[in-house]
Amino acid sequence: MGRILLIIAAIVAALVLLGPLVGFALTLLKWGLIIGVVAFGVMLVSKWVKRT
């Protein structure tokens, strides 16, 4: 019984610690995608301006 409770406590602790790390990783991914889309848009606009 004690071993099962210890395993459950370890899993809960891992999830509690993993939550903010996953959130941080997803935040970095979101900002990376936003910056990529903005850079792609600037590239398209600069190509369009050079052509006209």
Helices and strands as residue ranges (DSSP letters): H 2-51
